[in-house]
Amino acid sequence: MPDSTGWIMSSRSTGNGGSCVEARRHEGWIEVRNSKNRSGGLVRFTTEEWDSFLFGARRGEFDQLLTD
């Protein structure tokens, strides 16, 4: 697996001013940032933390946070 990738955005992001995040792998971390404020900072996760988050999301553990 490469040590670094480019920023990726979800295919569900609309590009019409919606709230979006971008993520990338960089120097052993998974970094996440706000696509509307790219210079505003980022959040870093270990690969283990990111894998745990994705596992939980796939299982619906965060569904109660969804809005209509």
MMTF fields as JSON, N, C-alpha, C and O atoms, coordinates in Angstrom:
{
  "mmtfVersion": "1.0.0",
  "mmtfProducer": "UNKNOWN",
  "numBonds": 271,
  "numAtoms": 272,
  "numGroups": 68,
  "numChains": 1,
  "numModels": 1,
  "chainsPerModel": [1],
  "groupsPerChain": [68],
  "chainIdList": ["A"],
  "bondAtomList": [4, 2, 8, 6, 12, 10, 16, 14, 20, 18, 24, 22, 28, 26, 32, 30, 36, 34, 40, 38, 44, 42, 48, 46, 52, 50, 56, 54, 60, 58, 64, 62, 68, 66, 72, 70, 76, 74, 80, 78, 84, 82, 88, 86, 92, 90, 96, 94, 100, 98, 104, 102, 108, 106, 112, 110, 116, 114, 120, 118, 124, 122, 128, 126, 132, 130, 136, 134, 140, 138, 144, 142, 148, 146, 152, 150, 156, 154, 160, 158, 164, 162, 168, 166, 172, 170, 176, 174, 180, 178, 184, 182, 188, 186, 192, 190, 196, 194, 200, 198, 204, 202, 208, 206, 212, 210, 216, 214, 220, 218, 224, 222, 228, 226, 232, 230, 236, 234, 240, 238, 244, 242, 248, 246, 252, 250, 256, 254, 260, 258, 264, 262, 268, 266],
  "bondOrderList": [1, 1, 1, 1, 1, 1, 1, 1, 1, 1, 1, 1, 1, 1, 1, 1, 1, 1, 1, 1, 1, 1, 1, 1, 1, 1, 1, 1, 1, 1, 1, 1, 1, 1, 1, 1, 1, 1, 1, 1, 1, 1, 1, 1, 1, 1, 1, 1, 1, 1, 1, 1, 1, 1, 1, 1, 1, 1, 1, 1, 1, 1, 1, 1, 1, 1, 1],
  "groupList": [{"groupName": "MET", "atomNameList": ["N", "CA", "C", "O"], "elementList": ["N", "C", "C", "O"], "formalChargeList": [0, 0, 0, 0], "bondAtomList": [1, 0, 2, 1, 3, 2], "bondOrderList": [1, 1, 2], "singleLetterCode": "M", "chemCompType": "L-PEPTIDE LINKING"}, {"groupName": "PRO", "atomNameList": ["N", "CA", "C", "O"], "elementList": ["N", "C", "C", "O"], "formalChargeList": [0, 0, 0, 0], "bondAtomList": [1, 0, 2, 1, 3, 2], "bondOrderList": [1, 1, 2], "singleLetterCode": "P", "chemCompType": "L-PEPTIDE LINKING"}, {"groupName": "ASP", "atomNameList": ["N", "CA", "C", "O"], "elementList": ["N", "C", "C", "O"], "formalChargeList": [0, 0, 0, 0], "bondAtomList": [1, 0, 2, 1, 3, 2], "bondOrderList": [1, 1, 2], "singleLetterCode": "D", "chemCompType": "L-PEPTIDE LINKING"}, {"groupName": "SER", "atomNameList": ["N", "CA", "C", "O"], "elementList": ["N", "C", "C", "O"], "formalChargeList": [0, 0, 0, 0], "bondAtomList": [1, 0, 2, 1, 3, 2], "bondOrderList": [1, 1, 2], "singleLetterCode": "S", "chemCompType": "L-PEPTIDE LINKING"}, {"groupName": "THR", "atomNameList": ["N", "CA", "C", "O"], "elementList": ["N", "C", "C", "O"], "formalChargeList": [0, 0, 0, 0], "bondAtomList": [1, 0, 2, 1, 3, 2], "bondOrderList": [1, 1, 2], "singleLetterCode": "T", "chemCompType": "L-PEPTIDE LINKING"}, {"groupName": "GLY", "atomNameList": ["N", "CA", "C", "O"], "elementList": ["N", "C", "C", "O"], "formalChargeList": [0, 0, 0, 0], "bondAtomList": [1, 0, 2, 1, 3, 2], "bondOrderList": [1, 1, 2], "singleLetterCode": "G", "chemCompType": "PEPTIDE LINKING"}, {"groupName": "TRP", "atomNameList": ["N", "CA", "C", "O"], "elementList": ["N", "C", "C", "O"], "formalChargeList": [0, 0, 0, 0], "bondAtomList": [1, 0, 2, 1, 3, 2], "bondOrderList": [1, 1, 2], "singleLetterCode": "W", "chemCompType": "L-PEPTIDE LINKING"}, {"groupName": "ILE", "atomNameList": ["N", "CA", "C", "O"], "elementList": ["N", "C", "C", "O"], "formalChargeList": [0, 0, 0, 0], "bondAtomList": [1, 0, 2, 1, 3, 2], "bondOrderList": [1, 1, 2], "singleLetterCode": "I", "chemCompType": "L-PEPTIDE LINKING"}, {"groupName": "ARG", "atomNameList": ["N", "CA", "C", "O"], "elementList": ["N", "C", "C", "O"], "formalChargeList": [0, 0, 0, 0], "bondAtomList": [1, 0, 2, 1, 3, 2], "bondOrderList": [1, 1, 2], "singleLetterCode": "R", "chemCompType": "L-PEPTIDE LINKING"}, {"groupName": "ASN", "atomNameList": ["N", "CA", "C", "O"], "elementList": ["N", "C", "C", "O"], "formalChargeList": [0, 0, 0, 0], "bondAtomList": [1, 0, 2, 1, 3, 2], "bondOrderList": [1, 1, 2], "singleLetterCode": "N", "chemCompType": "L-PEPTIDE LINKING"}, {"groupName": "CYS", "atomNameList": ["N", "CA", "C", "O"], "elementList": ["N", "C", "C", "O"], "formalChargeList": [0, 0, 0, 0], "bondAtomList": [1, 0, 2, 1, 3, 2], "bondOrderList": [1, 1, 2], "singleLetterCode": "C", "chemCompType": "L-PEPTIDE LINKING"}, {"groupName": "VAL", "atomNameList": ["N", "CA", "C", "O"], "elementList": ["N", "C", "C", "O"], "formalChargeList": [0, 0, 0, 0], "bondAtomList": [1, 0, 2, 1, 3, 2], "bondOrderList": [1, 1, 2], "singleLetterCode": "V", "chemCompType": "L-PEPTIDE LINKING"}, {"groupName": "GLU", "atomNameList": ["N", "CA", "C", "O"], "elementList": ["N", "C", "C", "O"], "formalChargeList": [0, 0, 0, 0], "bondAtomList": [1, 0, 2, 1, 3, 2], "bondOrderList": [1, 1, 2], "singleLetterCode": "E", "chemCompType": "L-PEPTIDE LINKING"}, {"groupName": "ALA", "atomNameList": ["N", "CA", "C", "O"], "elementList": ["N", "C", "C", "O"], "formalChargeList": [0, 0, 0, 0], "bondAtomList": [1, 0, 2, 1, 3, 2], "bondOrderList": [1, 1, 2], "singleLetterCode": "A", "chemCompType": "L-PEPTIDE LINKING"}, {"groupName": "HIS", "atomNameList": ["N", "CA", "C", "O"], "elementList": ["N", "C", "C", "O"], "formalChargeList": [0, 0, 0, 0], "bondAtomList": [1, 0, 2, 1, 3, 2], "bondOrderList": [1, 1, 2], "singleLetterCode": "H", "chemCompType": "L-PEPTIDE LINKING"}, {"groupName": "LYS", "atomNameList": ["N", "CA", "C", "O"], "elementList": ["N", "C", "C", "O"], "formalChargeList": [0, 0, 0, 0], "bondAtomList": [1, 0, 2, 1, 3, 2], "bondOrderList": [1, 1, 2], "singleLetterCode": "K", "chemCompType": "L-PEPTIDE LINKING"}, {"groupName": "LEU", "atomNameList": ["N", "CA", "C", "O"], "elementList": ["N", "C", "C", "O"], "formalChargeList": [0, 0, 0, 0], "bondAtomList": [1, 0, 2, 1, 3, 2], "bondOrderList": [1, 1, 2], "singleLetterCode": "L", "chemCompType": "L-PEPTIDE LINKING"}, {"groupName": "PHE", "atomNameList": ["N", "CA", "C", "O"], "elementList": ["N", "C", "C", "O"], "formalChargeList": [0, 0, 0, 0], "bondAtomList": [1, 0, 2, 1, 3, 2], "bondOrderList": [1, 1, 2], "singleLetterCode": "F", "chemCompType": "L-PEPTIDE LINKING"}, {"groupName": "GLN", "atomNameList": ["N", "CA", "C", "O"], "elementList": ["N", "C", "C", "O"], "formalChargeList": [0, 0, 0, 0], "bondAtomList": [1, 0, 2, 1, 3, 2], "bondOrderList": [1, 1, 2], "singleLetterCode": "Q", "chemCompType": "L-PEPTIDE LINKING"}],
  "groupTypeList": [0, 1, 2, 3, 4, 5, 6, 7, 0, 3, 3, 8, 3, 4, 5, 9, 5, 5, 3, 10, 11, 12, 13, 8, 8, 14, 12, 5, 6, 7, 12, 11, 8, 9, 3, 15, 9, 8, 3, 5, 5, 16, 11, 8, 17, 4, 4, 12, 12, 6, 2, 3, 17, 16, 17, 5, 13, 8, 8, 5, 12, 17, 2, 18, 16, 16, 4, 2],
  "groupIdList": [1, 2, 3, 4, 5, 6, 7, 8, 9, 10, 11, 12, 13, 14, 15, 16, 17, 18, 19, 20, 21, 22, 23, 24, 25, 26, 27, 28, 29, 30, 31, 32, 33, 34, 35, 36, 37, 38, 39, 40, 41, 42, 43, 44, 45, 46, 47, 48, 49, 50, 51, 52, 53, 54, 55, 56, 57, 58, 59, 60, 61, 62, 63, 64, 65, 66, 67, 68],
  "secStructList": [7, 7, 1, 5, 7, 7, 7, 3, 3, 7, 6, 6, 7, 7, 1, 1, 1, 7, 7, 7, 3, 3, 3, 3, 3, 3, 6, 6, 3, 3, 3, 3, 3, 3, 6, 6, 7, 6, 6, 1, 7, 3, 3, 3, 3, 3, 2, 2, 2, 2, 2, 2, 2, 2, 2, 2, 2, 2, 6, 6, 6, 6, 4, 4, 4, 7, 7, 7],
  "xCoordList": [0.851, 0.0, 0.896, 1.898, 0.547, 1.396, 1.389, 0.407, 2.509, 2.615, 1.755, 1.297, 1.53, 0.718, -0.189, 0.179, -1.364, -2.313, -2.786, -2.542, -3.453, -4.082, -5.346, -5.827, -5.88, -7.125, -8.268, -8.326, -9.179, -10.363, -11.61, -11.597, -12.674, -13.957, -14.998, -14.928, -15.929, -16.979, -17.724, -17.961, -18.087, -18.89, -20.289, -21.017, -20.668, -21.979, -21.952, -22.998, -20.781, -20.672, -21.22, -20.938, -22.0, -22.693, -21.906, -22.147, -20.982, -20.223, -20.987, -20.48, -22.194, -22.992, -23.104, -24.163, -22.023, -22.031, -22.383, -22.506, -22.551, -22.867, -21.669, -20.538, -21.933, -20.856, -20.126, -20.734, -18.843, -18.056, -16.748, -16.225, -16.241, -14.91, -14.072, -14.594, -12.766, -11.817, -10.89, -10.651, -10.374, -9.467, -8.301, -8.416, -7.177, -6.01, -5.163, -5.274, -4.32, -3.286, -2.023, -1.644, -1.364, -0.159, 0.795, 0.481, 1.951, 3.012, 2.521, 2.85, 1.735, 1.263, -0.014, -0.508, -0.553, -1.784, -2.902, -2.65, -4.136, -5.283, -5.656, -5.932, -5.666, -5.973, -7.314, -7.619, -8.099, -9.431, -9.516, -9.077, -10.089, -10.255, -11.589, -12.238, -11.976, -13.189, -12.888, -11.986, -13.621, -13.345, -13.676, -13.201, -14.481, -14.818, -13.837, -13.899, -12.928, -11.929, -10.637, -10.218, -10.029, -8.889, -7.676, -6.862, -7.53, -6.385, -6.708, -5.868, -7.904, -8.353, -7.923, -8.359, -7.086, -6.627, -7.205, -8.061, -6.722, -7.173, -7.143, -6.582, -7.75, -7.771, -7.016, -7.195, -6.171, -5.376, -5.83, -6.159, -5.841, -6.192, -5.122, -4.551, -4.851, -4.02, -4.827, -6.049, -4.159, -4.905, -5.842, -6.911, -5.448, -6.319, -7.578, -8.677, -7.424, -8.593, -9.522, -10.741, -8.952, -9.753, -10.492, -11.677, -9.795, -10.439, -11.598, -12.648, -11.417, -12.489, -13.679, -14.828, -13.408, -14.488, -15.264, -16.493, -14.558, -15.233, -16.039, -17.148, -15.497, -16.216, -17.526, -18.578, -17.453, -18.655, -19.657, -20.863, -19.163, -20.061, -20.776, -21.968, -20.062, -20.675, -21.724, -22.678, -21.548, -22.508, -23.673, -24.585, -23.668, -24.778, -24.677, -25.673, -23.497, -23.351, -23.56, -23.77, -23.508, -23.657, -24.959, -25.172, -25.816, -27.04, -27.93, -28.676, -27.872, -28.703, -28.297, -29.041, -27.14, -26.676, -27.212, -27.069, -27.819, -28.328, -29.53, -30.325, -29.635, -30.805, -31.565, -31.012, -32.82, -33.64, -33.382, -33.992],
  "yCoordList": [-1.177, 0.0, 1.24, 1.276, 2.248, 3.442, 4.208, 4.197, 4.875, 5.669, 6.923, 7.417, 7.442, 8.646, 8.494, 7.873, 9.066, 9.111, 10.542, 11.381, 10.818, 12.125, 12.207, 11.195, 13.405, 13.593, 12.972, 13.106, 12.293, 11.721, 12.258, 12.55, 12.381, 12.851, 11.779, 11.11, 11.629, 10.643, 10.892, 12.037, 9.814, 9.935, 10.453, 10.868, 10.432, 10.959, 12.466, 13.075, 13.07, 14.524, 15.16, 14.706, 16.206, 16.773, 17.836, 18.047, 18.506, 19.544, 20.836, 21.76, 20.926, 22.144, 22.906, 23.444, 22.947, 23.699, 22.879, 23.422, 21.569, 20.713, 20.52, 20.852, 19.989, 19.717, 18.453, 17.39, 18.57, 17.436, 17.346, 18.343, 16.149, 15.943, 15.224, 14.551, 15.38, 14.681, 13.896, 14.292, 12.794, 11.972, 11.527, 11.434, 11.252, 10.713, 9.918, 10.075, 9.066, 8.382, 9.207, 9.536, 9.546, 10.367, 10.011, 10.204, 9.494, 9.173, 8.325, 8.596, 7.302, 6.376, 6.788, 6.046, 7.938, 8.437, 8.468, 8.483, 8.477, 8.827, 10.241, 10.489, 11.163, 12.565, 12.932, 12.532, 13.686, 14.102, 15.607, 16.168, 16.267, 17.723, 18.125, 17.346, 19.352, 19.945, 20.44, 21.256, 19.96, 20.344, 21.808, 22.37, 22.425, 23.838, 24.766, 25.982, 24.206, 25.005, 24.186, 23.768, 23.969, 23.063, 23.517, 22.681, 24.791, 25.271, 25.413, 25.872, 25.027, 25.201, 24.125, 24.122, 23.216, 22.156, 20.821, 20.715, 19.805, 18.45, 17.629, 18.039, 16.479, 15.526, 14.295, 13.845, 13.75, 12.572, 11.357, 11.453, 10.22, 8.957, 7.927, 7.947, 7.022, 5.884, 4.993, 5.119, 4.108, 3.218, 2.31, 1.943, 1.95, 1.116, 1.885, 1.33, 3.156, 3.979, 4.141, 4.032, 4.397, 4.593, 3.302, 3.335, 2.17, 0.89, 0.637, 0.145, 0.969, 0.793, 1.69, 1.264, 2.933, 3.849, 3.298, 3.242, 2.896, 2.37, 1.121, 0.954, 0.243, -0.961, -0.587, -1.151, 0.364, 0.803, 1.466, 1.249, 2.273, 2.944, 1.93, 2.07, 0.929, -0.109, -0.909, -1.414, -1.021, -1.762, -0.894, -1.391, 0.394, 1.277, 1.876, 2.383, 1.836, 2.323, 3.833, 4.323, 4.566, 6.021, 6.498, 7.7, 5.571, 5.934, 6.884, 7.66, 6.845, 7.737, 9.194, 10.087, 9.456, 10.821, 11.397, 12.596, 10.58, 11.038, 11.958, 11.799, 12.908, 13.796, 13.562, 13.063, 13.921, 13.77, 14.861, 14.881],
  "zCoordList": [0.0, 0.0, 0.0, 0.714, -0.788, -0.837, 0.476, 1.218, 0.746, 1.969, 1.894, 2.924, 0.698, 0.528, -0.685, -1.683, -0.58, -1.694, -1.851, -0.984, -2.939, -3.096, -2.259, -1.748, -2.12, -1.391, -2.182, -3.404, -1.486, -2.124, -1.429, -0.233, -2.194, -1.67, -1.98, -3.011, -1.108, -1.307, -2.611, -2.996, -3.277, -4.492, -4.172, -5.074, -2.901, -2.492, -2.269, -2.043, -2.328, -2.199, -3.461, -4.571, -3.288, -4.439, -5.18, -6.368, -4.531, -5.206, -5.394, -6.031, -4.858, -5.021, -3.702, -3.377, -2.958, -1.707, -0.493, 0.604, -0.665, 0.467, 1.379, 1.026, 2.534, 3.487, 3.059, 2.935, 2.837, 2.357, 3.121, 3.619, 3.2, 3.755, 2.711, 1.823, 2.839, 1.995, 2.91, 4.051, 2.413, 3.199, 2.33, 1.108, 2.983, 2.281, 3.267, 4.483, 2.713, 3.496, 3.323, 2.199, 4.438, 4.356, 5.488, 6.663, 5.125, 6.078, 7.244, 8.399, 6.939, 7.968, 8.681, 9.531, 8.36, 8.973, 7.94, 6.735, 8.425, 7.603, 8.026, 9.2, 7.076, 7.373, 6.751, 5.627, 7.483, 7.05, 7.195, 8.199, 6.181, 6.229, 5.619, 4.921, 5.897, 5.356, 3.943, 3.753, 2.967, 1.585, 1.303, 0.316, 2.155, 1.966, 2.672, 2.492, 3.474, 4.183, 4.26, 5.34, 3.125, 3.022, 3.814, 4.21, 4.055, 4.828, 6.311, 7.085, 6.711, 8.082, 9.044, 10.195, 8.611, 9.499, 9.117, 8.238, 9.794, 9.518, 10.789, 11.804, 10.714, 11.813, 11.343, 10.211, 12.212, 11.862, 12.659, 13.841, 11.987, 12.609, 12.277, 11.187, 13.222, 12.879, 11.941, 11.864, 11.238, 10.355, 11.15, 10.663, 12.36, 13.205, 13.605, 13.583, 13.968, 14.327, 13.132, 13.266, 11.976, 10.759, 10.402, 10.07, 10.47, 10.192, 11.154, 10.74, 12.433, 13.417, 13.108, 13.224, 12.713, 12.337, 11.141, 11.172, 10.099, 8.908, 9.23, 8.723, 10.065, 10.464, 11.157, 10.856, 12.083, 12.789, 11.862, 11.986, 10.933, 9.989, 9.106, 8.832, 8.67, 7.834, 8.592, 8.0, 9.894, 10.731, 11.181, 11.842, 10.84, 11.197, 12.581, 13.098, 13.207, 14.575, 14.71, 15.82, 13.621, 13.682, 13.042, 12.886, 12.677, 11.972, 12.767, 12.17, 14.088, 14.906, 14.734, 15.139, 14.146, 13.925, 12.613, 12.371, 11.769, 10.483, 10.671, 11.598, 9.777, 9.76, 8.469, 7.489, 8.476, 7.27, 6.28, 5.211]
}
